Amino acid sequence: MRQIIKQIFTAICLAVIPIVAFAYDVEVDGIYYNIGNSTKTATVVSNGKNSYSGRITIPKRVSSGGMTYPVTAVGDEAFEECNKLTSVTIPNSVTSIGDAAFSYCKGLTSVTIPNSVTSIGESAFSNCSGLTSVTIPNSVTSIGDGAFSGCSGLTSVTIPNSVTSIGDEAFYGCSELTSVTFNAEKCTKMGSYSYLVFIGCTSLTSLTIGDRVTIIPNYAFYGCSGLTSVTIPNSVTSISE
């Protein structure tokens, strides 16, 4: 009777507790991928929270079923909440880093972004408190909303000439950020009319804005209590609230 009751109890638990499954097509050397049937390319994906740890080097190509596929993307949430991940090297075959790809990887201290990447998704590196510096390559054209928000250890960042848009709160709450090299002369969008990218950067002391920016939106430097110098170019026609 006890055994029957136990079986019934187990069946009820399985019925009410959701089972989270992480789908992937192939696993190679501890890294999981989905294969695009139409694109014939591979995307790095997650196999669950904390599924990656230590130093990770993503290869340029993976083989499966007698076929070889170039790795062209780090997918949405691929490394999210992998707290034991310390460094990632991304190959120059990758063109995009997805939304929340490395979000909350608090142990991540080093990431190599190659000059093949053109887009960094929303919250891609948000709350990676161990990151101290990031070099964004001269291939990136867009940085998503909150891409580096909450990176409290980040002290310097270089935004290259290739960047044309930076999303809302991209560097929100980067409280140790002191140095920003803004070379993005083609940048026409820094945030929306709500928030600029550097809100809450309390250690930021100076900033030069690219000469293609036309609007400085509301709350542009809200909470930047250490800011002593801002260079605003002739292209700016409106400074909001």
SVG drawing of the C-alpha trace seen along z (x, -y; Angstrom):
<svg xmlns="http://www.w3.org/2000/svg" viewBox="-2 -74 42 76">
<polyline fill="none" stroke="black" stroke-width="0.4" points="0.0,0.0 2.8,-2.4 4.4,-1.7 1.2,-2.5 0.7,-5.7 4.3,-6.7 3.8,-6.1 0.6,-8.2 2.3,-11.0 5.2,-11.0 2.8,-11.1 1.0,-14.0 4.3,-15.9 5.4,-15.3 2.0,-16.6 2.1,-19.8 5.9,-20.6 6.9,-22.1 9.8,-20.3 12.1,-22.8 13.8,-21.3 16.6,-22.9 16.6,-21.9 19.8,-21.5 20.8,-19.7 24.4,-18.7 26.9,-18.9 30.6,-19.2 33.3,-19.3 30.8,-20.5 29.3,-23.3 25.7,-23.0 24.5,-24.1 21.4,-24.4 21.8,-23.8 19.9,-26.0 18.5,-23.8 18.2,-26.6 21.3,-28.6 23.5,-25.6 25.1,-27.4 25.4,-26.7 24.3,-28.8 25.6,-28.4 22.7,-27.7 22.0,-26.9 21.6,-23.5 20.4,-25.0 21.6,-27.5 25.2,-27.0 25.8,-24.5 29.1,-26.3 32.0,-27.0 35.7,-28.0 37.3,-29.1 35.3,-28.6 36.7,-28.9 34.0,-28.7 35.3,-27.0 34.8,-28.5 33.1,-25.3 31.4,-22.2 30.7,-18.9 27.6,-16.8 26.2,-13.9 29.1,-14.2 28.5,-17.9 30.5,-20.9 28.8,-24.1 30.3,-27.5 29.4,-29.0 27.8,-32.3 25.9,-33.3 25.8,-33.2 22.1,-32.7 19.7,-34.4 20.5,-33.4 23.1,-31.0 25.4,-31.5 22.8,-33.3 23.5,-32.8 26.6,-30.7 28.2,-32.0 31.3,-29.8 32.1,-31.0 35.4,-33.0 36.3,-33.8 35.0,-33.4 36.7,-33.6 34.4,-34.1 35.6,-33.2 35.6,-35.6 32.9,-33.5 30.3,-34.9 28.3,-37.9 25.8,-38.4 25.6,-38.1 22.0,-37.5 19.8,-39.0 20.9,-38.2 23.6,-35.9 25.9,-36.4 23.5,-38.1 24.3,-37.5 27.6,-35.7 29.1,-37.3 32.3,-35.3 33.1,-36.4 36.2,-38.6 37.3,-38.4 35.5,-38.2 37.0,-38.5 34.6,-40.0 35.9,-39.5 35.7,-42.1 33.1,-39.9 30.4,-40.8 27.9,-43.4 25.3,-43.4 25.3,-43.1 21.8,-42.2 19.7,-43.6 21.1,-42.8 23.8,-40.8 26.3,-41.3 24.0,-42.8 25.1,-42.3 28.4,-40.8 29.9,-42.4 33.4,-40.8 34.0,-42.5 36.5,-45.4 37.0,-46.4 35.4,-45.8 36.7,-46.6 33.9,-46.7 35.3,-46.0 35.0,-48.3 32.5,-46.0 29.7,-46.5 26.9,-48.7 24.3,-48.4 24.5,-48.0 21.1,-46.9 19.2,-48.2 20.9,-47.5 23.7,-45.6 26.2,-46.3 23.9,-47.5 24.8,-46.6 28.4,-45.8 29.5,-47.4 33.2,-46.5 33.5,-48.0 36.1,-50.8 36.6,-51.6 34.9,-51.1 35.7,-52.1 32.8,-52.7 34.1,-52.5 33.3,-54.5 31.2,-51.7 28.4,-52.0 25.3,-53.8 22.9,-53.2 23.2,-52.6 20.1,-51.4 18.5,-52.8 20.4,-52.2 23.2,-50.4 25.7,-51.2 23.1,-51.9 24.5,-51.5 28.2,-51.0 29.2,-52.7 33.0,-52.3 33.1,-53.4 35.5,-56.3 36.7,-56.3 34.6,-56.3 36.3,-56.7 33.4,-57.6 34.7,-57.3 31.3,-56.7 31.1,-59.6 28.3,-57.8 26.2,-57.4 22.8,-59.1 20.9,-57.4 22.0,-57.4 19.1,-56.0 15.5,-57.1 13.6,-60.1 13.6,-58.3 17.1,-57.5 20.6,-57.9 23.2,-55.2 25.3,-56.4 22.6,-56.9 23.8,-56.2 27.5,-56.1 28.6,-57.8 32.4,-57.6 32.3,-59.0 34.1,-62.3 34.2,-63.3 32.5,-62.4 32.8,-63.5 29.7,-62.9 30.1,-62.0 29.4,-64.7 26.5,-62.9 24.2,-62.9 21.4,-65.3 19.3,-64.9 20.4,-64.4 17.3,-62.8 15.6,-63.1 17.7,-62.2 20.8,-62.1 23.3,-62.1 21.0,-61.5 23.0,-60.2 26.4,-60.9 27.5,-62.7 31.2,-62.8 30.8,-64.3 32.8,-67.5 33.2,-67.8 30.9,-67.1 31.7,-68.0 28.6,-68.5 29.1,-68.7 27.5,-71.2 25.3,-68.5 23.1,-68.5 19.9,-70.5 18.0,-69.6 18.8,-69.0 15.9,-67.5 14.8,-67.5"/>
</svg>
